[in-house]
Amino acid sequence: MLCIDEQALASWAEGRLSKREAATLLLHLERCDDCRLAADLLEQQQRVNTLCGDLVDASAA
């Protein structure tokens, strides 16, 4: 099974994949523990980045 590269995961997380590409990626994530873990970590990192951005914005106000 060919795993998903980091760029494809980032594109998916940012909503830049076509519906077909996203469906293919999600199907792979259902079957591949390593890629699912990478996707989970990417989502967590994005949440942290969002929270940090919110804190910076709040402190600047």
C-alpha positions as CSV (number, residue, x, y, z in Angstrom):
1,M,0.0,0.0,0.0
2,L,1.4,3.4,-1.0
3,C,1.2,5.8,1.8
4,I,0.2,9.5,1.7
5,D,2.9,12.1,1.5
6,E,3.0,15.1,3.8
7,Q,2.0,17.6,1.1
8,A,-1.1,15.6,0.3
9,L,-2.1,15.4,4.0
10,A,-1.6,19.2,4.3
11,S,-3.7,19.8,1.2
12,W,-6.4,17.7,2.6
13,A,-6.3,19.4,6.0
14,E,-6.5,22.8,4.3
15,G,-9.5,21.6,2.1
16,R,-7.5,22.0,-1.1
17,L,-8.2,18.5,-2.5
18,S,-11.0,17.7,-5.0
19,K,-13.8,15.6,-3.7
20,R,-12.4,12.6,-5.5
21,E,-8.9,13.1,-4.1
22,A,-10.3,13.6,-0.6
23,A,-12.4,10.4,-0.8
24,T,-9.3,8.4,-1.9
25,L,-7.3,9.9,0.9
26,L,-10.0,9.1,3.5
27,L,-10.3,5.6,2.2
28,H,-6.5,5.2,2.7
29,L,-6.7,6.7,6.2
30,E,-9.4,4.1,7.2
31,R,-6.9,1.3,6.3
32,C,-3.5,2.7,7.3
33,D,-2.7,3.3,11.0
34,D,0.5,5.2,10.3
35,C,-1.2,7.7,7.9
36,R,-4.2,8.1,10.3
37,L,-1.8,8.9,13.1
38,A,0.0,11.5,10.9
39,A,-3.4,13.0,9.9
40,D,-4.4,13.2,13.6
41,L,-1.1,14.9,14.5
42,L,-1.5,17.4,11.7
43,E,-5.0,18.2,12.9
44,Q,-3.8,18.7,16.5
45,Q,-1.0,20.9,15.3
46,Q,-3.5,23.1,13.3
47,R,-5.6,23.4,16.4
48,V,-2.6,24.5,18.5
49,N,-1.7,27.0,15.8
50,T,-5.2,28.4,15.8
51,L,-5.3,28.7,19.6
52,C,-1.9,30.4,19.6
53,G,-3.1,32.8,16.9
54,D,-6.1,33.6,19.0
55,L,-4.0,34.3,22.0
56,V,-1.7,36.6,20.1
57,D,-4.8,38.4,18.7
58,A,-6.3,38.7,22.2
59,S,-3.1,40.1,23.7
60,A,-2.7,42.7,20.9
61,A,-6.2,44.0,21.5
